[in-house]
């Protein structure tokens, strides 16, 4: 891995179609902007169309010749996920890169429209369903990639299969950690299945370290309180830096699939992209395969690994 890899190291992405969930702000917007600057066709997939349009306006200001499109995606609603996938498949023949970036963090207890605990439902199940529904386009695109964004919080989390809906006790932070560990396990398990079927689509997990984004609003959409913002500003890195692991995972030529990419600084909190081997300790085959089965059952999305 190159020393101090930055977005300038990205290859040209002309002809590549990219979907980035949660691209209206923070890491997602930084990722979308960088890819647009490298000539990708970027789908800004967001729940709030007004914020999404503001994001596109920003990208156009930075890169007037960019090819960006706004599409509505609500990861907390399976029907709307299916609608998004149907629209995309109707309009696009290929999908080179899917970045599962959107997320909510440490929210009060609530359920999605499908009855899932909101963080597990949005952060994991929503992306699981989306990826499965878009899999035919990914498999028909040479050397396509799925990048799923996890978190440092996942490193000390666990999956509670007996309480996925939070009905037996709820902690916002534990639920968030569970959802991000699920993201990591999903990414590795997906790559394993792609490899088993000898497909050239790759799945990679990454984490942004401690980045200064609007996740600090804890899902409210409002700015975090001044104390939290001050702490975040002192301890965190910028969204542009936090986006580098996603960009590296999506475009670096030495990625082979199944990696976990994070910042190279102390504790993985800040820095430039590097391979983080902790996934080899956190990934457990039996738990990951059970999570996959449960996710298919809950979402009704069954993966078909055939072109």
Secondary structure, 3 states (H helix, E strand, C coil): CCCCCCHHHCCCCCCCEEEEECCCCHHHHHHHHHHHHCCCEEEEEECCHHHHHHHHHHHHHHCCCCEEEEEECCCCCHHHHHHHHHHHHHHCCCCCEEEECCCCCCCCCCECCCCCEHHHHHHHHHHHHHHHHHHHHHHCCCCCEEEEECCHHHHHCCCCHHHCCCCCCCCHHHHHHHHHHHHHHHHHHHHHHHHHCCCCCEEEEECCCCECCHHHHCCCCCCCCHHHHHHHHHHCECHHHHCHHHHHHHHCCCCCCCCEEEECCHHHCCCCEEECCHHHHHCCHHHHHHHHHHHHHHHCCCCCCCC
